[in-house]
Amino acid sequence: MAKLLYTYENPSSARDLKEACTVLRNGGTLAYPTDVNWAFGCDPLSKKAIQRILMLKPSHPSEQPFSLLCDSISMIASVADVDQLAFRLLRKIFPGPYTVILNRNRSFPKHMKDKRMQVGVRIPDTNLIIDLIRAFGQPIATTSVPYQLTEGKYKDRLLHFGYEIEEVYGHGLDLILDLGQAVPAKETTILDLTKGEPELVRQGDS
């Protein structure tokens, strides 16, 4: 059962970040608040952790890799091709409620064992998560928490608070980072830059 950890940001708690990083490095699973929704996260190298999250979110296609949360455009460039057009756009929209699909580059870590030629990346506008990524030292695999349920106690209600995430998904998580605030239940806008000019894949909160 997940530990619900009330934490803070600006500055973030070094102790809490260390605890979260320990969970990630041990192949555990997290839930955390982002600028648009609650999200699950894990080490992208941990197959076991990814499978645990897929059990919590069966609607996520098993063959579709999770997006990668990054702390900077430099980190994005460590896994994806960022040309001048992409760089200008990323500078304009990040951090913010966007997920961008880019072509992976030759530096993409082979140990991630991801054969897909594209990668989804995101820099959230949430200081806590930026600090977590920096403390972890590499991108974090992420996918949004299903926030509108069709059965159970929260049927037809949106999930906004950490205690709700704990009640619904705590059985499959190790740690929930909670700032004690309501989190929007929205989606990111997805932009595809793999063919040069941006293509809108999904209109979200932007």
N, C-alpha and C positions, 0 to 999 in steps of 0.2 A: 504493500500500500504506500502511496506517495506521501512524502513529507511536505506539508504546506509551509513554505518558508516566507514569512513577511519580511521584505527587504526594502531598500530605498535606493535612490540615485542622486546624482549631482551633489556630492560624489557617491558612487556606488560603494557598497560594503566590500572591502577586500576579503573579509572572512567568508561572506556569502558567495562571492565569485569563486573563491577557492573550492568551496563545497560543491558548487555546480560543476566546476571543471573536473573535480574528482569523479563525479557521477558520469560525465561524458567520457573520460579516459578509461573508466571501468566498464564501458559498454552499456551504460544506463540510459534512461530516457527522461526528458524534461518536458515541462509545459511552461510557457512564459508569455508575458504580454508584449505585443508589438504595437505599432502605431495604428493598425487597422483591425487587429483581431488577436485572439489567443492562438498560439501555435505550439506544435510539438517539435522537439529537436533532439538530435543525437549526433554522435560522431559518424561522419559519412563512411568511415572504414569499418564500422561495426555492423555486420549483416544481422546479428542477433537483435540489436537495438532497432534496426530498420524494420525487421519482421514484427517486433513487438508493436511498433507504431502502426504498421499496416493492419494489425489485428484490431487496433482502436479505431482505425479509419478504413474499413473495407471498401469504401467507395473510391479510394485512391487506386488507380490502375497499378497492379504489382510490377508491370514492366516499365513504368514511368518513374525515373529517379526523382527523388525529392530535389527541391531547389536548394541552393547554397546561400546561406547568410554570410555576407562579407562585411568588413569594417571600413573598407576603402576601395577606391577604384584600383589602386595598386594590387590589392588582394584579388579583385576580380580579374585583373590582367595576369595573375599567376595561374588561372585555370581557363581563361577564355581569350579569344582574339579581340582586342580593343583598338580599332583603327581611329583615325581622326574624327570621323563622323560619329562613331559610337562614343568616343571620349567626350565630345561636346555635349551629346545628349545625356550621358550619364552624369556629367557635372551639373546639368540643369535640373535633373529629376531626383537625384540622390543627395541626401537621404530622403526617402519618401515612400508613398504607397504604391510602388511599382515592382513588378518582376520582369526582368529583361532576359530574353533568350538570345544567346550568343553562340557562335561556333567555338568549340573548345580548342585549345591550342596545344602545341607540342609539349608544353610544360605541365599539362594536366597530369596530376599525380597518377601514375599507372596503378598504384596500389589501391586506388578507389574502385578499380575493376568495373568501371562504367564504360560500356562500349558505345553508348550513344554519342553521336558527333556534335550534339548541341548540349548546352548547359544553361539552366535557369539560375539567375543570380539576383540578389536583392540586398540593399543597404537600408535597414529600417530606421525610421526617425524616432528611435527610442534609445536614450543614453545607456540604460541598463544593458540592453542587448549588445550595443556596440562595445561596451566595456567587457562583456562576457566573451565576445569573439576575440578581442585583443588578449584577454587572459588565457583563453584556450589556445591561441596562436595559429589557428587555421579556420577555414570556413566550417560552419555548422549546417548539417543537413536539416531541412525544415519543411513542414507542411502545415497548413492551417488546421485548427481544431474544428471538427464538425460542430457548428454552433447553433443549429436549429434541428431539434430532435422531433421524431414522429411518434415517439412512445415514451412511457415512463413519467416520472415526476415533472420533468421539464418539457413535456410534449407541447409543441406549438409555441414555445418560448425561446427567446434568444439567450445564449449564455454570455454573461458579461463579467462575472466575478470569479475570483480564484476559488472560493469555497464551492461554487457550482462545478468548476472543472474538477475539483477534488471528488465531489460526490459522484459525478458521471464517469470520469476517466481515471480516478486515482488508483484503481486496482491494477492498471497497466503501466503506471508511471513510477519513477523513483523520487522525483523532486518537482515541485511546482513553485516557481518564483512569483511572488505576488507583491505588487506595489500598493495593494489595498484600495485600488480604484477601479471603477467600471471601465471595461475595455470595449471599444466598438466591435460590433459583429458584422464586419464588412469584408470585402475582397480587394486584393490588389488589382491594379490594371496591368495586364500582360502585354508587353511589346516584343515583337519578333524582329531582331536586327540581323538575322543570319543571311539575308539577301541584300543587305545594304540599307535601303530606305526602310524606316520603321513601319511595321505592319501591326495594326491593332488586333490582338487575339481575343482579349476580353476587356470590357470596360468595367473598371472597379471604382474604388473610392479616390478619384482624382479629378 
